[in-house]
Amino acid sequence: MLISREEIVPLLATYGIKAHSVLHIGAHDCEELGFYNSLQIPSENVYWVDAIQEKVDAAKSRGVPNVFYGVMSDADGETVTFKRTNNDQSSSILELGTHAAHYPWITVSETRSCTTTTVDTFLQGKPKPNFWNLDIQGAELKALQGGVVALRAADVVYTEVNTESVYKGCALLGELDEFLAAQGFTRVALKVVEQGWGDAMYVRTAPPPSLIFDIGANVGNYALVQQGIVVSVEASPQTFSQLEGKTGAKKTIKRIQAAICNSESPTVEFYYCESAHMLSSLDKNWLTSPESRFGHYGPTVRPIQVNAMKLDTLITMFGMPDRVKVDVEGAEDVVISSLSQKVPVLCFEWAAEWYAVSLRVIDHLVGLGFTEFHVQDCDEYTYVPPCYEYTADQVKCVLAGKVAKQDWGMVWAR
């Protein structure tokens, strides 16, 4: 670490930060363990990740806890070529750039085909560290982009930076500054050597971006216009494929193919509409009943099995969202019944002919502690309620006066 402990500790004090746990990507020989312990961070509160299995095995043999193999990047499951160098410390998923001219004695000694993992996937179900340290030879921005959800819990990011293309395609200092500023961080320290690389320290000076759960994401139109991080969940396989294609370039959108419901089974029956896949639903009646505005699709509906997941599980995976939006074609009660805790804001689609579903949702929300409601007619993706003017009983009365097969919209609750 180019920035010394004597410089880091006063900065932590200045910004009122108490480091309690660490994510260290690019573990190498876990040389920084003594530094973390000097900050009163227990060894078991440090997660080490390295892309060289031999380094992981060696650290484990020395008794270092929580050492994991992983090639961290901005997407899960991509195949990359990892270039191991003869000094190990310059190993990277990127090719040597000006590094080769600055350090001609360091060369690639071996290449390996590896599969990438994101930080958000790695940290699912684990406590979220508040001190991050990244040293992965030019791929730091990729790792950060793959951890935007977990980064919301971070207070410090200490990272290697580049002011020239030390590695081909590496992010430069200004790009890291811009990305981390959007996540609420300010650079407070920097040391760069003449060979165009160095270390920077960023601290949180603004709240993190909002976290939104988009249940029934469809092809991603809602997610694309939101300010913040969106976890987009879609059950229909064909619709999910379009969601991936439409939103794949946006690193602040996390995509999950599953049906949110209150099921203990790993899969659930889902009704896929072949002639209008974006109307597929957990509720068969939505597509077959004469009472529904979409009931005429029945002949093209077939049951399929899809992955099942609870809203509570989604919270365990990603943390407490600032907002949950549920738009699942008549199965809103099935989805929201899988929530056992109050979230700050929840909105769900209502349809006048599916009044009984809305009543069940409202009753469940009242049981979780929601007390204020608002009715939105139709749907507009950037809509924000001007006020929450109704009680639960009042919103039920408002919905009771709507016209079946004609009126629909969103109910907001907080």
C-alpha positions in Angstrom: 0.0 0.0 0.0 1.6 3.2 -1.1 -0.5 5.3 1.2 0.8 4.7 4.7 -1.1 3.8 7.8 0.0 7.1 9.3 -1.9 8.9 6.5 -4.9 6.6 6.4 -5.8 6.6 10.1 -6.2 10.4 10.4 -8.3 10.4 7.3 -10.6 7.8 8.8 -10.9 10.0 11.9 -11.5 13.2 10.0 -14.5 11.6 8.2 -15.8 9.7 11.3 -15.3 6.3 9.8 -14.7 3.2 11.9 -13.5 0.3 9.7 -15.1 -2.9 11.0 -14.7 -5.3 8.1 -12.7 -5.6 4.9 -13.1 -6.9 1.3 -9.6 -7.3 -0.2 -9.5 -8.2 -3.9 -6.1 -9.2 -5.1 -5.0 -10.9 -1.9 -1.5 -12.0 -3.1 0.2 -13.0 0.2 -2.3 -11.2 2.5 0.5 -8.8 3.4 -2.0 -6.2 4.7 -3.4 -8.4 7.5 -1.2 -6.7 10.1 -2.5 -3.3 8.9 -6.1 -4.4 9.2 -5.5 -5.8 12.7 -3.8 -2.5 13.7 -7.2 -0.8 12.9 -8.8 -3.3 15.4 -10.4 -5.3 12.6 -10.3 -9.0 13.6 -8.8 -11.4 11.1 -12.1 -13.2 10.7 -13.7 -9.9 9.5 -11.5 -9.8 6.4 -12.5 -11.4 3.1 -9.6 -12.1 0.8 -10.0 -12.9 -2.9 -7.3 -13.8 -5.4 -7.3 -15.1 -8.9 -4.3 -17.4 -8.4 -5.4 -20.6 -6.8 -1.9 -21.4 -5.5 -1.9 -18.1 -3.6 -5.2 -19.0 -2.0 -4.0 -22.4 -1.0 -0.8 -21.0 0.5 -2.7 -18.4 2.6 -5.1 -21.0 3.9 -2.1 -23.3 4.8 -0.8 -20.4 6.9 -4.1 -20.2 8.8 -5.4 -17.0 7.2 -9.2 -17.2 7.5 -11.7 -16.3 4.7 -9.5 -16.7 1.7 -11.3 -17.3 -1.6 -10.5 -18.0 -5.2 -12.2 -15.6 -7.6 -11.7 -13.7 -10.8 -13.6 -10.6 -10.1 -15.1 -8.5 -12.9 -18.3 -6.7 -14.0 -20.3 -9.8 -15.1 -20.8 -13.3 -13.8 -19.9 -16.3 -15.8 -17.8 -14.8 -18.5 -14.7 -16.7 -19.8 -11.5 -14.6 -19.7 -7.9 -15.4 -20.1 -5.9 -14.7 -17.0 -2.3 -13.8 -17.5 0.0 -14.9 -14.7 3.3 -13.1 -14.7 6.7 -14.3 -13.4 6.4 -12.1 -10.3 2.7 -12.9 -9.7 2.0 -9.3 -8.6 1.5 -8.1 -12.1 -0.9 -10.9 -13.0 -4.2 -9.7 -14.6 -7.2 -10.4 -16.8 -5.8 -7.5 -18.9 -2.8 -7.6 -21.2 0.4 -5.7 -20.3 0.4 -2.2 -21.7 3.1 0.4 -20.9 3.9 -2.0 -18.0 6.0 -4.0 -20.5 8.2 -1.0 -21.3 8.5 0.1 -17.7 9.3 -3.3 -16.3 10.7 -5.4 -19.2 11.9 -8.1 -16.8 8.3 -8.9 -15.9 6.6 -11.1 -18.4 3.6 -13.4 -18.8 4.7 -16.9 -17.8 1.3 -18.6 -18.0 -2.2 -18.1 -19.2 -5.3 -19.7 -17.8 -8.9 -19.8 -18.9 -11.1 -18.5 -16.0 -14.7 -17.8 -15.2 -15.5 -14.4 -13.8 -17.6 -13.5 -10.7 -19.0 -10.2 -9.5 -18.6 -8.8 -6.0 -22.3 -8.7 -5.6 -22.5 -12.4 -6.3 -19.5 -13.2 -4.0 -21.0 -11.3 -1.1 -24.5 -12.6 -1.3 -25.5 -13.9 2.1 -22.3 -12.5 3.7 -22.0 -9.4 5.9 -21.1 -6.4 3.7 -17.6 -5.0 4.5 -17.2 -1.2 4.9 -13.5 -1.1 3.9 -12.7 -2.2 0.3 -9.1 -2.7 -1.0 -8.7 -3.5 -4.7 -5.3 -4.4 -6.3 -6.1 -6.4 -9.4 -3.9 -4.7 -12.0 -6.1 -2.5 -14.0 -9.4 -4.4 -13.5 -10.4 -2.4 -10.4 -13.2 -0.5 -12.2 -14.7 -3.7 -13.5 -14.8 -5.2 -10.0 -16.4 -2.1 -8.6 -19.0 -2.1 -11.4 -19.8 -5.7 -10.5 -20.4 -4.7 -6.8 -22.6 -1.7 -7.0 -25.1 -3.1 -4.5 -22.6 -4.2 -1.9 -20.8 -0.9 -2.4 -23.7 0.8 -0.8 -22.5 -0.5 2.6 -18.9 0.6 2.0 -17.4 3.7 3.7 -13.9 3.4 2.2 -12.5 2.3 -1.1 -8.7 2.0 -1.3 -7.7 1.0 -4.8 -4.8 0.8 -7.2 -5.2 3.4 -10.0 -3.6 4.1 -13.3 -2.8 7.5 -15.0 -1.7 5.8 -18.2 -2.5 2.5 -19.9 -0.2 0.3 -17.7 -2.6 -2.5 -18.7 -4.3 -2.5 -22.1 -7.9 -1.3 -21.6 -7.5 -0.4 -17.9 -9.6 2.4 -16.4 -7.8 5.6 -15.8 -7.9 7.6 -12.6 -10.6 10.0 -13.9 -12.9 7.1 -14.8 -12.6 5.8 -11.2 -13.2 9.2 -9.8 -16.3 9.6 -11.9 -17.7 6.2 -11.1 -17.1 6.4 -7.3 -18.4 10.0 -7.2 -21.7 8.6 -8.6 -21.7 6.1 -5.7 -21.2 8.8 -3.1 -17.4 8.8 -2.7 -14.7 11.5 -2.8 -11.0 10.9 -3.4 -9.1 12.1 -0.3 -5.6 10.7 -1.0 -3.5 9.8 -4.0 0.1 8.6 -4.6 1.3 7.8 -8.1 4.7 6.6 -9.2 6.5 7.8 -12.4 5.5 4.5 -14.2 1.9 5.7 -14.3 0.3 3.7 -11.5 -0.4 4.2 -7.9 -2.9 4.1 -5.1 -6.0 6.2 -4.2 -8.2 6.3 -1.2 -11.9 7.3 -1.4 -14.3 7.9 1.4 -18.1 8.1 1.5 -19.2 11.7 1.6 -22.8 11.3 0.2 -25.6 8.8 0.6 -25.4 5.8 -1.6 -27.7 5.5 -4.7 -31.2 4.2 -4.0 -31.8 0.5 -4.3 -35.0 -0.6 -6.1 -36.5 -4.0 -6.5 -38.3 -4.3 -9.8 -40.5 -7.4 -9.6 -42.0 -8.2 -13.0 -39.3 -6.3 -14.8 -40.6 -7.2 -18.3 -38.1 -6.0 -20.9 -36.5 -3.4 -18.6 -38.2 -0.2 -19.6 -38.9 0.7 -16.0 -35.4 -0.1 -14.8 -33.7 1.9 -17.5 -35.3 5.2 -16.4 -34.6 4.9 -12.6 -32.0 6.8 -10.8 -30.1 4.3 -8.6 -29.5 0.6 -8.6 -32.2 -1.7 -9.8 -32.6 -5.5 -9.1 -34.8 -6.6 -12.0 -36.7 -9.9 -11.6 -38.5 -11.5 -14.4 -40.0 -15.0 -14.6 -40.8 -15.4 -18.3 -37.8 -17.0 -20.0 -38.4 -15.2 -23.3 -39.1 -11.9 -21.7 -36.0 -12.3 -19.5 -33.9 -12.8 -22.6 -35.1 -9.5 -23.9 -34.5 -7.9 -20.5 -30.8 -9.1 -20.7 -30.4 -7.8 -24.2 -31.9 -4.4 -23.4 -30.3 -3.7 -20.1 -27.0 -5.7 -20.3 -24.9 -2.6 -20.8 -26.1 -0.8 -17.7 -24.0 -2.0 -14.7 -26.5 -0.6 -12.2 -29.1 -3.1 -13.2 -28.9 -6.6 -11.7 -31.1 -9.2 -13.4 -32.6 -12.4 -11.9 -34.8 -14.9 -13.7 -37.3 -16.1 -11.1 -40.9 -15.9 -9.9 -41.2 -14.1 -6.6 -43.8 -16.0 -4.5 -44.4 -17.4 -1.1 -43.3 -21.0 -2.0 -41.0 -23.3 0.0 -40.2 -25.2 -3.2 -37.2 -24.3 -5.5 -39.5 -24.1 -8.5 -43.1 -23.0 -9.1 -45.6 -23.4 -11.9 -45.8 -20.4 -14.1 -48.2 -19.8 -16.9 -46.4 -18.8 -20.1 -48.4 -17.1 -22.8 -46.9 -18.1 -26.1 -48.8 -15.4 -28.1 -48.0 -12.6 -25.7 -45.1 -13.7 -23.5 -44.9 -10.3 -21.7 -48.3 -11.1 -20.2 -47.2 -14.4 -18.7 -48.2 -14.8 -15.0 -48.3 -16.9 -11.9 -52.1 -16.4 -12.0 -53.6 -18.6 -14.7 -56.9 -16.8 -14.4 -55.3 -13.6 -15.6 -54.9 -15.2 -19.0 -58.0 -17.5 -19.1 -60.9 -16.0 -17.1 -63.6 -14.0 -18.9 -63.5 -11.7 -15.9 -60.0 -10.6 -16.9 -59.2 -8.1 -19.6 -56.6 -10.5 -20.9 -58.7 -13.7 -20.5 -58.9 -14.4 -24.2 -55.2 -15.6 -24.3 -56.2 -18.9 -22.7 -55.6 -21.1 -25.8 -52.0 -20.0 -26.0 -51.1 -20.5 -22.3 -49.0 -23.4 -21.1 -47.6 -24.2 -17.7 -43.8 -24.2 -17.2 -41.6 -24.6 -14.1 -39.5 -21.6 -13.2 -37.2 -20.8 -10.2 -39.0 -19.6 -7.1 -37.8 -16.9 -4.7 -39.3 -14.9 -1.8 -39.0 -11.2 -1.4 -37.4 -11.8 1.9 -34.7 -13.8 0.1 -34.1 -11.0 -2.2 -33.6 -8.7 0.8 -31.1 -11.2 2.3 -29.2 -11.2 -1.0 -29.1 -7.5 -1.7 -30.0 -5.7 1.4 -33.0 -3.5 2.3 -34.4 -1.7 -0.8 -35.6 1.8 -0.7 -38.5 0.8 -2.9 -40.2 -2.3 -4.1 -42.3 -2.2 -7.3 -44.5 -5.2 -8.1 -46.1 -5.5 -11.5 -46.8 -9.2 -12.1 -50.0 -9.5 -14.1 -52.6 -10.2 -11.5 -50.4 -12.1 -9.1 -49.4 -9.2 -6.9 -50.8 -10.9 -3.8 -48.8 -14.0 -4.4 -45.6 -12.0 -4.6 -46.2 -9.6 -1.7 -47.3 -12.4 0.6 -43.6 -13.5 0.5 -42.6 -10.3 2.3 -42.5 -10.5 6.1 -41.0 -7.1 6.9 -41.8 -3.5 6.2 -39.8 -1.7 3.4 -39.6 2.1 3.1 -41.9 2.2 0.0 -43.8 -0.4 -2.0 -46.0 0.0 -5.0 -48.0 -2.6 -6.8 -50.2 -2.7 -9.9 -54.0 -2.8 -9.4 -56.6 -3.7 -12.0 -60.3 -2.9 -11.3 -61.5 -6.4 -12.1 -58.9 -7.9 -9.8 -60.1 -5.9 -6.8 -59.9 -8.9 -4.4 -56.2 -9.2 -5.2 -55.7 -5.6 -4.2 -57.6 -6.1 -1.0 -55.4 -9.0 0.0 -52.3 -7.0 -0.7 -53.4 -4.0 1.2 -54.4 -6.1 4.2 -51.0 -7.8 4.2 -49.2 -4.4 4.0 -51.2 -3.1 6.9 -50.1 -6.1 8.9 -46.4 -5.2 8.1 -46.9 -1.7 9.3 -47.8 0.3 6.2 -50.2 3.2 7.1 -50.1 5.7 4.2 -51.3 5.0 0.7 -51.7 6.7 -2.7 -53.5 5.6 -5.9 -51.9 6.2 -9.3 -54.0 5.9 -12.4 -52.4 4.1 -15.3 -48.6 3.8 -15.2 -45.7 6.3 -15.8 -42.3 4.9 -15.0 -40.8 8.1 -13.4 -43.9 8.9 -11.4 -43.4 9.9 -7.7 -46.5 10.3 -5.5 -47.1 14.0 -4.6 -48.5 12.8 -1.3 -49.8 9.7 0.5 -53.3 10.9 1.3 -55.2 7.7 2.0 -55.5 5.3 4.9 -55.9 1.6 4.1 -59.7 1.7 4.3 -59.8 4.8 2.1 -57.7 3.3 -0.6 -60.0 0.3 -0.6 -62.9 2.6 -1.2 -61.2 4.4 -4.0 -60.4 1.1 -5.8 -63.9 -0.1 -5.3 -65.2 2.7 -7.4 -63.0 1.9 -10.4 -64.4 0.3 -13.7 -63.6 -3.3 -14.4 -61.5 -4.1 -17.5 -60.9 -0.4 -18.0 -59.2 1.2 -14.9 -55.8 0.2 -13.7 -52.6 1.7 -12.2 -50.4 1.5 -9.1 -51.0 1.7 -5.4 -48.2 3.2 -3.4 -47.7 2.5 0.3 -45.3 3.6 3.0 
